Amino acid sequence: MVSRTVLALLPLLLLVACAPSPSRDGVKEAIKEHPEIVLDALGERKAELFALVVEGQQDYQTGQRQARQDAELQKPLSPAIDPARAMRGPADAATTVVVYSDFLCPYCAKGATTLKEFASRHPDSVRVLFKHYATDELAKQVALVYEALAAQNPQLAFAFHDAVFAAQAEVEQGGEPVVYALAIKLGANVNQLKRDLKRPELAKRIEDDTAEARVFGFDATPTFVINGVSVRGAAPLSEFEDVLRRVARSGGQEAPCAACDKKKP
């Protein structure tokens, strides 16, 4: 499509390029005085012009992302890793993914699905630490319930994580009663849940997570940090795999993948 846009302007470009200098100057002057010449030519190829702009924007964003990740490979981000917190995956995993997320963010729900698939492709080498970047009061309360459930049983917290994202619309509409109902349905000890929800260190943990994300310059959710290198937004699985390979190469290792022969990113 882009080539057709160029073709639309080609006669004009050739006229400018091939004309003797005085004539070329005359054409340039004519365009200055009558810019509608160019606008009319472009107007006949609006779709192609739009595609060109979109392609340019995508190229720019890709370049910015690559430059940022290159810098992070040289100087990795260093999220705080508390071994006492609930983590999915083996404790001795070579790769740690820290995700800053909001239970009420639609893109975070999509990102959680992608992250789950990514982790399933690397069951022996990837662990995931879920952190919070919640600004809405209901989202903060959901985060607090997650941490309270993790104090009971990490597996219970993980199940709650999945259930909330799956029922995100219902949670937003129904508020806290729906949140507590989900926790109870999953088998939470109600009395312990009530006690743990009052623990000030859990509320502070959520505040610290959000503060850490802001220190790193993250301004949107979800954001993932793979061994110090960030993946921002609900990125495709291929970007996770690409970052993992680049991180592994920078450490002189190959990135193992149990499912990569069966599924291509």
C-alpha positions as a Python dict, from the first residue, in 0.01 Angstrom:
ca = {
    (1, 'M'): (0, 0, 0),
    (2, 'V'): (283, 240, 80),
    (3, 'S'): (436, 188, -262),
    (4, 'R'): (113, 308, -427),
    (5, 'T'): (137, 632, -231),
    (6, 'V'): (488, 685, -358),
    (7, 'L'): (371, 604, -711),
    (8, 'A'): (100, 865, -682),
    (9, 'L'): (364, 1131, -621),
    (10, 'L'): (628, 983, -851),
    (11, 'P'): (558, 1202, -1155),
    (12, 'L'): (587, 1512, -940),
    (13, 'L'): (904, 1386, -771),
    (14, 'L'): (1062, 1299, -1105),
    (15, 'L'): (972, 1638, -1241),
    (16, 'V'): (1148, 1808, -952),
    (17, 'A'): (1450, 1576, -959),
    (18, 'C'): (1511, 1570, -1334),
    (19, 'A'): (1437, 1928, -1426),
    (20, 'P'): (1725, 2174, -1475),
    (21, 'S'): (1799, 2377, -1166),
    (22, 'P'): (1600, 2684, -1266),
    (23, 'S'): (1301, 2467, -1361),
    (24, 'R'): (1335, 2266, -1040),
    (25, 'D'): (1333, 2585, -841),
    (26, 'G'): (1024, 2686, -1031),
    (27, 'V'): (847, 2362, -944),
    (28, 'K'): (942, 2401, -579),
    (29, 'E'): (811, 2754, -583),
    (30, 'A'): (489, 2635, -746),
    (31, 'I'): (442, 2374, -473),
    (32, 'K'): (500, 2638, -207),
    (33, 'E'): (243, 2864, -365),
    (34, 'H'): (1, 2582, -441),
    (35, 'P'): (44, 2307, -177),
    (36, 'E'): (-290, 2166, -287),
    (37, 'I'): (-97, 1998, -571),
    (38, 'V'): (60, 1762, -320),
    (39, 'L'): (-251, 1746, -102),
    (40, 'D'): (-466, 1648, -399),
    (41, 'A'): (-224, 1369, -489),
    (42, 'L'): (-220, 1243, -131),
    (43, 'G'): (-597, 1279, -104),
    (44, 'E'): (-638, 1019, -372),
    (45, 'R'): (-446, 770, -155),
    (46, 'K'): (-583, 836, 194),
    (47, 'A'): (-585, 473, 302),
    (48, 'E'): (-228, 419, 188),
    (49, 'L'): (-116, 739, 359),
    (50, 'F'): (-280, 629, 684),
    (51, 'A'): (-106, 291, 655),
    (52, 'L'): (225, 473, 610),
    (53, 'V'): (167, 678, 925),
    (54, 'V'): (70, 368, 1126),
    (55, 'E'): (373, 179, 997),
    (56, 'G'): (598, 469, 1092),
    (57, 'Q'): (448, 484, 1440),
    (58, 'Q'): (496, 109, 1489),
    (59, 'D'): (857, 130, 1372),
    (60, 'Y'): (918, 417, 1613),
    (61, 'Q'): (763, 229, 1906),
    (62, 'T'): (962, -84, 1823),
    (63, 'G'): (1282, 118, 1813),
    (64, 'Q'): (1203, 283, 2146),
    (65, 'R'): (1125, -52, 2307),
    (66, 'Q'): (1443, -213, 2177),
    (67, 'A'): (1655, 80, 2294),
    (68, 'R'): (1498, 68, 2641),
    (69, 'Q'): (1546, -307, 2671),
    (70, 'D'): (1906, -279, 2549),
    (71, 'A'): (1971, -27, 2826),
    (72, 'E'): (1806, -255, 3082),
    (73, 'L'): (2019, -549, 2969),
    (74, 'Q'): (2323, -337, 3048),
    (75, 'K'): (2177, -207, 3374),
    (76, 'P'): (1893, -438, 3485),
    (77, 'L'): (1606, -317, 3699),
    (78, 'S'): (1619, -459, 4051),
    (79, 'P'): (1274, -523, 4200),
    (80, 'A'): (1269, -625, 4565),
    (81, 'I'): (1224, -1002, 4591),
    (82, 'D'): (1085, -1117, 4925),
    (83, 'P'): (1112, -1498, 4946),
    (84, 'A'): (828, -1496, 5197),
    (85, 'R'): (583, -1376, 4931),
    (86, 'A'): (373, -1614, 4724),
    (87, 'M'): (541, -1706, 4396),
    (88, 'R'): (433, -1935, 4115),
    (89, 'G'): (704, -2166, 3988),
    (90, 'P'): (1012, -2331, 4138),
    (91, 'A'): (1190, -2137, 4412),
    (92, 'D'): (1528, -2193, 4244),
    (93, 'A'): (1412, -2085, 3897),
    (94, 'A'): (1678, -1918, 3684),
    (95, 'T'): (1430, -1656, 3563),
    (96, 'T'): (1209, -1440, 3782),
    (97, 'V'): (920, -1247, 3630),
    (98, 'V'): (787, -966, 3848),
    (99, 'V'): (452, -835, 3728),
    (100, 'Y'): (300, -505, 3837),
    (101, 'S'): (-72, -537, 3785),
    (102, 'D'): (-419, -414, 3873),
    (103, 'F'): (-697, -667, 3925),
    (104, 'L'): (-951, -434, 3760),
    (105, 'C'): (-744, -352, 3451),
    (106, 'P'): (-871, -529, 3134),
    (107, 'Y'): (-523, -529, 2981),
    (108, 'C'): (-392, -690, 3300),
    (109, 'A'): (-639, -975, 3255),
    (110, 'K'): (-509, -1027, 2903),
    (111, 'G'): (-150, -1001, 3024),
    (112, 'A'): (-215, -1256, 3298),
    (113, 'T'): (-330, -1509, 3036),
    (114, 'T'): (-17, -1451, 2829),
    (115, 'L'): (208, -1474, 3133),
    (116, 'K'): (46, -1800, 3239),
    (117, 'E'): (116, -1949, 2895),
    (118, 'F'): (472, -1818, 2903),
    (119, 'A'): (535, -1977, 3243),
    (120, 'S'): (383, -2306, 3127),
    (121, 'R'): (637, -2318, 2844),
    (122, 'H'): (919, -2290, 3098),
    (123, 'P'): (792, -2486, 3399),
    (124, 'D'): (1136, -2559, 3545),
    (125, 'S'): (1307, -2227, 3484),
    (126, 'V'): (1052, -1947, 3541),
    (127, 'R'): (889, -1822, 3859),
    (128, 'V'): (640, -1537, 3885),
    (129, 'L'): (599, -1279, 4161),
    (130, 'F'): (273, -1085, 4144),
    (131, 'K'): (299, -726, 4265),
    (132, 'H'): (35, -456, 4280),
    (133, 'Y'): (-2, -128, 4096),
    (134, 'A'): (-351, -38, 4210),
    (135, 'T'): (-480, 319, 4233),
    (136, 'D'): (-857, 257, 4248),
    (137, 'E'): (-991, 187, 4599),
    (138, 'L'): (-1172, -131, 4496),
    (139, 'A'): (-858, -254, 4318),
    (140, 'K'): (-660, -191, 4637),
    (141, 'Q'): (-912, -394, 4836),
    (142, 'V'): (-889, -684, 4591),
    (143, 'A'): (-510, -667, 4620),
    (144, 'L'): (-539, -677, 4998),
    (145, 'V'): (-761, -987, 4983),
    (146, 'Y'): (-503, -1152, 4754),
    (147, 'E'): (-225, -1087, 5006),
    (148, 'A'): (-443, -1203, 5296),
    (149, 'L'): (-519, -1527, 5114),
    (150, 'A'): (-151, -1573, 5036),
    (151, 'A'): (-88, -1565, 5411),
    (152, 'Q'): (-326, -1861, 5443),
    (153, 'N'): (-204, -2058, 5143),
    (154, 'P'): (-19, -1938, 4830),
    (155, 'Q'): (-219, -2176, 4612),
    (156, 'L'): (-539, -2018, 4741),
    (157, 'A'): (-408, -1675, 4643),
    (158, 'F'): (-318, -1797, 4295),
    (159, 'A'): (-666, -1944, 4250),
    (160, 'F'): (-816, -1613, 4364),
    (161, 'H'): (-592, -1426, 4118),
    (162, 'D'): (-723, -1634, 3829),
    (163, 'A'): (-1085, -1617, 3947),
    (164, 'V'): (-1086, -1237, 3980),
    (165, 'F'): (-945, -1184, 3633),
    (166, 'A'): (-1197, -1431, 3492),
    (167, 'A'): (-1485, -1249, 3667),
    (168, 'Q'): (-1350, -897, 3629),
    (169, 'A'): (-1677, -744, 3505),
    (170, 'E'): (-1875, -898, 3791),
    (171, 'V'): (-1621, -775, 4045),
    (172, 'E'): (-1640, -420, 3911),
    (173, 'Q'): (-2019, -423, 3918),
    (174, 'G'): (-2066, -601, 4250),
    (175, 'G'): (-1774, -458, 4444),
    (176, 'E'): (-1639, -600, 4768),
    (177, 'P'): (-1923, -849, 4834),
    (178, 'V'): (-1836, -1027, 4508),
    (179, 'V'): (-1466, -1023, 4600),
    (180, 'Y'): (-1528, -1185, 4939),
    (181, 'A'): (-1773, -1433, 4788),
    (182, 'L'): (-1503, -1548, 4545),
    (183, 'A'): (-1255, -1595, 4828),
    (184, 'I'): (-1502, -1797, 5036),
    (185, 'K'): (-1605, -2007, 4736),
    (186, 'L'): (-1240, -2100, 4685),
    (187, 'G'): (-1217, -2227, 5042),
    (188, 'A'): (-1079, -1934, 5239),
    (189, 'N'): (-1088, -1952, 5618),
    (190, 'V'): (-1324, -1662, 5685),
    (191, 'N'): (-1206, -1586, 6038),
    (192, 'Q'): (-841, -1586, 5937),
    (193, 'L'): (-921, -1375, 5633),
    (194, 'K'): (-1087, -1113, 5853),
    (195, 'R'): (-784, -1105, 6083),
    (196, 'D'): (-529, -1088, 5802),
    (197, 'L'): (-714, -808, 5623),
    (198, 'K'): (-637, -590, 5926),
    (199, 'R'): (-262, -658, 5919),
    (200, 'P'): (-93, -323, 5847),
    (201, 'E'): (209, -487, 5684),
    (202, 'L'): (-10, -625, 5405),
    (203, 'A'): (-152, -283, 5322),
    (204, 'K'): (201, -142, 5330),
    (205, 'R'): (317, -415, 5093),
    (206, 'I'): (66, -296, 4834),
    (207, 'E'): (178, 65, 4879),
    (208, 'D'): (544, -39, 4847),
    (209, 'D'): (472, -231, 4527),
    (210, 'T'): (308, 72, 4369),
    (211, 'A'): (588, 302, 4486),
    (212, 'E'): (849, 67, 4339),
    (213, 'A'): (672, 62, 4003),
    (214, 'R'): (673, 441, 3995),
    (215, 'V'): (1043, 458, 4085),
    (216, 'F'): (1110, 244, 3777),
    (217, 'G'): (910, 490, 3569),
    (218, 'F'): (621, 255, 3497),
    (219, 'D'): (309, 456, 3424),
    (220, 'A'): (68, 187, 3305),
    (221, 'T'): (-37, -168, 3377),
    (222, 'P'): (50, -440, 3327),
    (223, 'T'): (429, -420, 3330),
    (224, 'F'): (650, -727, 3355),
    (225, 'V'): (1016, -739, 3458),
    (226, 'I'): (1199, -1048, 3329),
    (227, 'N'): (1532, -1077, 3510),
    (228, 'G'): (1560, -700, 3512),
    (229, 'V'): (1426, -626, 3161),
    (230, 'S'): (1079, -478, 3124),
    (231, 'V'): (793, -580, 2899),
    (232, 'R'): (528, -310, 2908),
    (233, 'G'): (160, -349, 2836),
    (234, 'A'): (-35, -656, 2727),
    (235, 'A'): (248, -766, 2499),
    (236, 'P'): (228, -1080, 2283),
    (237, 'L'): (390, -1405, 2391),
    (238, 'S'): (659, -1356, 2128),
    (239, 'E'): (794, -1050, 2311),
    (240, 'F'): (825, -1247, 2635),
    (241, 'E'): (1016, -1520, 2453),
    (242, 'D'): (1237, -1266, 2277),
    (243, 'V'): (1330, -1093, 2604),
    (244, 'L'): (1399, -1428, 2769),
    (245, 'R'): (1635, -1524, 2486),
    (246, 'R'): (1814, -1190, 2502),
    (247, 'V'): (1851, -1212, 2879),
    (248, 'A'): (1986, -1567, 2849),
    (249, 'R'): (2235, -1465, 2580),
    (250, 'S'): (2357, -1173, 2787),
    (251, 'G'): (2429, -1422, 3066),
    (252, 'G'): (2596, -1668, 2833),
    (253, 'Q'): (2315, -1924, 2859),
    (254, 'E'): (2055, -2074, 2632),
    (255, 'A'): (1694, -2024, 2738),
    (256, 'P'): (1532, -2366, 2788),
    (257, 'C'): (1175, -2409, 2671),
    (258, 'A'): (983, -2731, 2723),
    (259, 'A'): (710, -2638, 2474),
    (260, 'C'): (898, -2438, 2212),
    (261, 'D'): (930, -2735, 1975),
    (262, 'K'): (553, -2775, 1982),
    (263, 'K'): (451, -2410, 1980),
    (264, 'K'): (620, -2123, 1811),
    (265, 'P'): (590, -1778, 1971),
}
